[in-house]
Amino acid sequence: MNKILLTGAGGYIGSVMTELLLEAGYQVRALDRYFFGPTLSRLKENPNLELVKADVRDFDPRLLEGIWGVIDLAALSNDPAGELDPETTLAINHRGRARVAQLAKERGVERYVLASSCSIYGFQDGILDETAPTNPLTTYAEANLKAEQSNLPLADDTFCVTALRQATVYGLSPRMRFDLAINGMTLGLWRDGKIPLLRDGTQWRPFVHVRDTSRAFLMVLEAPKEKVNGQIFNVGADEQNYQIMPLAQQVAEALGKPFAFEWYGLPDHRSYQVSFAKIKNTLGYAPRFTPADAAREIAAALEAGTVVPDDRTITLKWYKNLMEWQKIIHEVELDGRIL
């Protein structure tokens, strides 16, 4: 039974991927800071799961002993959160993951899969494939590109490295996020009768369900090396490139509610459409879920009370809370030393 080190295991994607890896028969060493709570608690009795609270910037390299493959998800997630502290974003999302990859190679790990993002394409016209020029507009996107640039060259005959540029993710997760477009649309319509739309609704964005992107990582992990080594793949589906306004209308239709919306924010300068032909043709990958599926699933969870929208479900707000609490703790410790 192969053992996987999954960094960012407690996050939005990681908490879903952990379960899929276990179901697929892997042993999982789940590394995370678990800032968003015990998101893997439902799985803790599984004998093939090992929970490790650590940081990719300084974890003990011995945690890579006995590891066959690494899935590297660890990151301060999304563009707004990345701008909260750009230096920390680069330290974790780029240098931290560069460290993971280098240590993995030195310790004989065979497979390494990096979680990157289609956000590195920024604002561009046309349908963008993996050969398109990159145009990172945020620190989050820049850090993803730098991680690709540092980690992909490590690929050789004994160390298989792949980068997956994920579309904007949506769907239900144990570490739920309502700061993602489709999830936020669903919450707004369910709770307030209006969908919050980032101006001006004409921007294009590719999307992929959280379970579908998790499956892509497993497919790459298990693919013949000659198909994936040193490669970049966009993860999503051509038919899930959407303009935001029509997408919101689909969400309302899926929930059987009148379409109503309210604007927020400044016009979004991130607009791009992506080609997903490479992963489809190379690995036979195709998503199984649609935004309508996710909207109904999320609304049902909200109705049942199994998902509660609070500060933890808004990444930027939760990071701000953590920073403020850390400041208070530090001040109390200083007062203690003075006294």
C-alpha positions as CSV (number, residue, x, y, z in Angstrom):
1,M,0.0,0.0,0.0
2,N,1.6,3.3,-1.1
3,K,1.8,6.2,1.3
4,I,1.0,9.7,0.3
5,L,2.1,12.9,2.0
6,L,-0.8,15.4,1.4
7,T,0.1,18.9,2.3
8,G,-2.8,21.3,2.9
9,A,-4.8,18.2,3.9
10,G,-7.3,20.1,6.1
11,G,-8.2,22.7,3.4
12,Y,-11.1,23.1,1.1
13,I,-9.7,20.7,-1.5
14,G,-7.5,18.7,0.8
15,S,-10.3,17.6,3.1
16,V,-12.1,16.1,0.1
17,M,-8.9,14.6,-1.4
18,T,-8.0,12.9,1.8
19,E,-11.2,10.9,1.7
20,L,-10.7,10.0,-2.0
21,L,-7.2,8.9,-1.4
22,L,-8.3,6.6,1.5
23,E,-11.1,5.2,-0.6
24,A,-8.6,4.5,-3.3
25,G,-6.5,2.4,-0.9
26,Y,-3.7,4.8,-0.1
27,Q,-2.2,5.5,3.3
28,V,-2.3,9.2,3.9
29,R,0.0,11.4,6.0
30,A,-2.2,14.5,6.3
31,L,0.0,17.6,6.9
32,D,-1.7,20.9,7.7
33,R,-1.7,23.8,10.2
34,Y,-5.5,23.1,10.6
35,F,-6.3,26.8,10.9
36,F,-9.9,26.1,10.0
37,G,-10.5,23.5,12.6
38,P,-10.6,19.7,12.7
39,T,-11.8,19.3,9.2
40,L,-10.7,15.6,9.0
41,S,-12.2,14.6,12.3
42,R,-14.8,12.4,10.6
43,L,-11.9,10.3,9.2
44,K,-9.6,10.1,12.2
45,E,-10.5,6.5,13.1
46,N,-9.3,5.3,9.7
47,P,-6.1,3.3,10.4
48,N,-4.6,4.5,7.1
49,L,-4.7,8.2,8.1
50,E,-2.0,9.9,10.0
51,L,-2.7,13.5,11.1
52,V,0.3,15.8,11.3
53,K,0.1,19.4,12.4
54,A,3.0,21.2,10.8
55,D,4.1,23.9,8.3
56,V,5.6,23.3,4.9
57,R,8.2,26.0,5.6
58,D,9.8,24.1,8.5
59,F,8.4,20.6,8.9
60,D,10.7,17.8,9.9
61,P,12.1,16.2,6.7
62,R,11.7,12.8,8.3
63,L,8.0,13.1,7.6
64,L,9.0,12.1,4.0
65,E,10.4,8.8,5.1
66,G,8.4,5.9,3.6
67,I,6.5,8.3,1.3
68,W,5.8,7.1,-2.3
69,G,4.1,10.3,-3.5
70,V,3.4,13.9,-2.5
71,I,0.4,15.9,-3.4
72,D,1.3,19.5,-2.5
73,L,-1.8,21.6,-1.8
74,A,-0.4,23.8,1.0
75,A,-1.2,27.4,0.3
76,L,-2.7,30.6,1.5
77,S,-5.7,30.3,-0.8
78,N,-7.3,32.8,-3.2
79,D,-6.4,36.2,-4.5
80,P,-7.7,38.5,-1.7
81,A,-6.2,36.4,1.0
82,G,-2.9,36.3,-0.9
83,E,-2.8,40.1,-0.8
84,L,-3.4,40.3,3.0
85,D,0.3,39.5,3.5
86,P,2.1,39.1,0.2
87,E,5.4,38.1,1.7
88,T,3.8,35.3,3.7
89,T,2.0,34.2,0.6
90,L,5.2,33.9,-1.3
91,A,6.9,32.2,1.7
92,I,4.3,29.5,1.8
93,N,2.9,29.1,-1.7
94,H,6.2,29.4,-3.4
95,R,9.2,28.8,-1.2
96,G,7.4,26.4,1.1
97,R,6.3,24.2,-1.7
98,A,9.7,24.4,-3.4
99,R,11.1,23.1,-0.2
100,V,8.6,20.2,-0.1
101,A,9.6,19.2,-3.7
102,Q,13.3,19.4,-3.1
103,L,13.2,17.4,0.1
104,A,10.9,14.8,-1.5
105,K,13.4,14.3,-4.4
106,E,16.3,14.0,-2.0
107,R,14.5,11.4,0.0
108,G,13.6,9.1,-2.9
109,V,9.9,10.0,-3.2
110,E,8.8,8.8,-6.7
111,R,5.8,11.1,-7.5
112,Y,5.1,14.8,-6.8
113,V,2.0,16.7,-7.9
114,L,1.8,20.5,-7.5
115,A,-1.5,22.3,-7.1
116,S,-1.3,25.4,-9.3
117,S,-4.1,27.6,-10.6
118,C,-5.5,28.9,-13.9
119,S,-5.4,32.3,-12.3
120,I,-1.8,32.6,-13.5
121,Y,-3.3,33.3,-17.0
122,G,-4.7,36.6,-15.7
123,F,-6.6,38.7,-18.3
124,Q,-6.2,37.5,-21.8
125,D,-8.3,37.0,-24.9
126,G,-8.8,33.7,-26.7
127,I,-8.9,30.1,-25.4
128,L,-5.7,29.5,-23.3
129,D,-3.9,26.2,-23.3
130,E,-0.9,25.2,-21.3
131,T,1.5,26.8,-23.8
132,A,-0.2,30.2,-23.5
133,P,1.8,33.1,-22.0
134,T,1.1,33.6,-18.3
135,N,0.0,36.9,-16.8
136,P,-0.3,36.7,-13.0
137,L,-2.1,39.7,-11.7
138,T,-2.0,38.9,-7.9
139,T,0.5,37.6,-5.4
140,Y,-1.4,34.3,-5.2
141,A,-1.1,33.8,-9.0
142,E,2.5,34.9,-9.0
143,A,3.4,32.4,-6.2
144,N,1.8,29.6,-8.1
145,L,3.8,30.4,-11.2
146,K,7.0,30.6,-9.2
147,A,6.3,27.2,-7.6
148,E,5.8,25.7,-11.1
149,Q,9.1,27.3,-12.3
150,S,11.1,26.0,-9.3
151,N,9.5,22.5,-9.0
152,L,9.0,21.3,-12.6
153,P,12.8,21.3,-13.4
154,L,13.3,18.7,-10.7
155,A,11.6,16.1,-12.9
156,D,13.9,13.2,-14.0
157,D,13.7,9.5,-14.5
158,T,13.4,8.8,-10.8
159,F,11.3,11.8,-9.7
160,C,8.0,12.4,-11.6
161,V,6.8,16.0,-11.3
162,T,3.4,17.3,-12.6
163,A,1.7,20.7,-12.1
164,L,-2.1,21.0,-12.2
165,R,-3.5,24.4,-13.0
166,Q,-7.0,24.2,-11.5
167,A,-10.0,26.1,-12.7
168,T,-12.0,28.0,-10.0
169,V,-13.2,25.3,-7.6
170,Y,-16.7,24.9,-6.3
171,G,-18.9,22.4,-4.4
172,L,-19.4,21.1,-0.9
173,S,-16.4,20.4,1.3
174,P,-15.9,19.6,5.0
175,R,-13.8,22.8,5.1
176,M,-16.6,24.8,3.4
177,R,-15.8,28.1,1.6
178,F,-18.4,30.6,0.6
179,D,-15.9,33.0,-0.8
180,L,-15.8,31.0,-4.1
181,A,-18.1,32.2,-6.9
182,I,-20.6,29.4,-7.2
183,N,-20.7,28.6,-3.5
184,G,-21.2,32.3,-2.7
185,M,-23.9,32.6,-5.3
186,T,-25.8,29.7,-3.8
187,L,-25.5,31.0,-0.2
188,G,-26.7,34.5,-1.2
189,L,-29.7,33.2,-3.1
190,W,-30.6,30.7,-0.4
191,R,-30.2,33.2,2.5
192,D,-31.0,36.6,1.1
193,G,-32.9,35.9,-2.1
194,K,-30.2,37.6,-4.1
195,I,-27.0,36.4,-5.8
196,P,-23.9,38.6,-5.0
197,L,-22.1,39.4,-8.3
198,L,-18.7,40.8,-8.7
199,R,-18.9,43.6,-11.3
200,D,-19.6,43.6,-14.1
201,G,-20.7,40.0,-14.8
202,T,-19.2,39.8,-18.3
203,Q,-15.8,38.3,-17.1
204,W,-15.0,34.8,-18.1
205,R,-13.8,32.2,-15.7
206,P,-13.3,28.4,-15.9
207,F,-14.8,26.2,-13.1
208,V,-14.4,22.7,-11.7
209,H,-16.1,20.8,-8.9
210,V,-13.9,20.0,-5.8
211,R,-14.4,16.3,-6.2
212,D,-13.5,16.5,-9.9
213,T,-10.3,18.3,-9.3
214,S,-9.4,15.9,-6.5
215,R,-9.9,13.0,-9.0
216,A,-7.6,14.7,-11.4
217,F,-4.8,14.6,-8.8
218,L,-5.4,10.8,-8.3
219,M,-5.4,10.2,-12.1
220,V,-2.0,12.0,-12.4
221,L,-0.6,10.1,-9.4
222,E,-1.5,6.8,-11.1
223,A,-0.8,7.6,-14.7
224,P,2.2,6.2,-16.6
225,K,5.2,8.4,-15.9
226,E,5.8,9.1,-19.6
227,K,2.4,10.8,-19.9
228,V,2.7,13.2,-17.0
229,N,6.4,13.7,-16.0
230,G,7.4,17.3,-16.3
231,Q,4.0,18.2,-17.6
232,I,1.5,21.0,-16.9
233,F,-2.2,20.2,-17.2
234,N,-5.2,22.6,-16.9
235,V,-7.9,20.9,-14.8
236,G,-11.5,21.5,-15.8
237,A,-13.7,21.1,-18.9
238,D,-14.2,23.3,-21.9
239,E,-18.0,23.4,-21.3
240,Q,-17.4,24.9,-17.9
241,N,-15.9,28.2,-19.1
242,Y,-18.6,30.6,-18.0
243,Q,-19.3,34.3,-17.9
244,I,-20.4,35.2,-14.4
245,M,-23.8,36.6,-15.1
246,P,-25.1,33.6,-17.1
247,L,-23.5,31.3,-14.5
248,A,-25.5,33.1,-11.8
249,Q,-28.7,32.5,-13.8
250,Q,-27.9,28.8,-14.0
251,V,-27.6,28.7,-10.2
252,A,-31.0,30.4,-9.7
253,E,-32.5,27.9,-12.2
254,A,-31.0,24.9,-10.4
255,L,-32.5,26.1,-7.1
256,G,-35.9,26.9,-8.7
257,K,-35.7,30.5,-7.5
258,P,-36.3,33.8,-9.2
259,F,-33.1,35.3,-10.5
260,A,-32.2,38.4,-8.5
261,F,-28.7,39.8,-7.9
262,E,-26.8,42.6,-6.3
263,W,-23.4,44.0,-7.3
264,Y,-20.3,44.2,-5.1
265,G,-16.7,45.2,-5.5
266,L,-14.9,46.9,-8.4
267,P,-14.9,45.4,-11.9
268,D,-13.0,42.1,-12.0
269,H,-9.9,42.3,-14.2
270,R,-9.3,38.6,-14.1
271,S,-11.0,37.3,-17.2
272,Y,-9.9,34.3,-19.2
273,Q,-11.2,31.1,-20.9
274,V,-9.1,27.9,-20.8
275,S,-8.7,24.9,-22.9
276,F,-8.8,21.5,-21.1
277,A,-8.1,19.4,-24.2
278,K,-4.7,18.2,-23.0
279,I,-5.8,16.5,-19.8
280,K,-8.9,15.0,-21.6
281,N,-6.8,13.6,-24.5
282,T,-3.8,12.5,-22.4
283,L,-5.6,10.9,-19.4
284,G,-9.2,10.6,-20.5
285,Y,-10.2,13.0,-17.8
286,A,-13.7,14.5,-17.7
287,P,-15.6,16.1,-14.9
288,R,-18.7,14.5,-13.5
289,F,-20.3,17.4,-11.7
290,T,-21.8,20.7,-12.9
291,P,-22.5,24.0,-11.1
292,A,-26.2,23.1,-11.0
293,D,-25.3,19.9,-9.1
294,A,-23.2,21.8,-6.6
295,A,-25.8,24.5,-6.1
296,R,-28.5,21.9,-5.2
297,E,-26.0,20.0,-3.0
298,I,-25.0,23.1,-1.1
299,A,-28.5,24.4,-0.7
300,A,-29.6,21.0,0.7
301,A,-26.7,21.1,3.2
302,L,-27.7,24.6,4.3
303,E,-31.3,23.5,4.7
304,A,-30.2,20.6,6.8
305,G,-27.8,22.7,8.9
306,T,-24.9,20.4,8.1
307,V,-23.1,23.5,6.7
308,V,-23.1,26.7,8.7
309,P,-21.9,30.0,7.1
310,D,-19.7,31.7,9.5
311,D,-16.3,33.5,9.6
312,R,-14.4,30.2,8.9
313,T,-16.2,29.9,5.6
314,I,-14.8,33.2,4.3
315,T,-11.0,32.7,4.0
316,L,-10.0,36.4,4.1
317,K,-12.2,37.1,7.1
318,W,-10.8,34.1,9.0
319,Y,-7.2,34.9,8.3
320,K,-7.8,38.4,9.6
321,N,-9.3,36.9,12.8
322,L,-6.3,34.7,13.2
323,M,-3.9,37.6,12.8
324,E,-5.8,39.7,15.3
325,W,-5.9,36.8,17.8
326,Q,-2.2,36.2,17.4
327,K,-1.5,39.9,18.0
328,I,-3.6,39.8,21.2
329,I,-1.8,36.6,22.4
330,H,1.5,38.2,21.7
331,E,0.6,41.3,23.7
332,V,-0.6,39.1,26.6
333,E,2.7,37.2,26.6
334,L,4.6,40.4,26.6
335,D,2.5,41.7,29.5
336,G,3.2,38.5,31.3
337,R,6.9,38.8,31.0
338,I,6.8,42.4,32.2
339,L,4.8,41.4,35.2
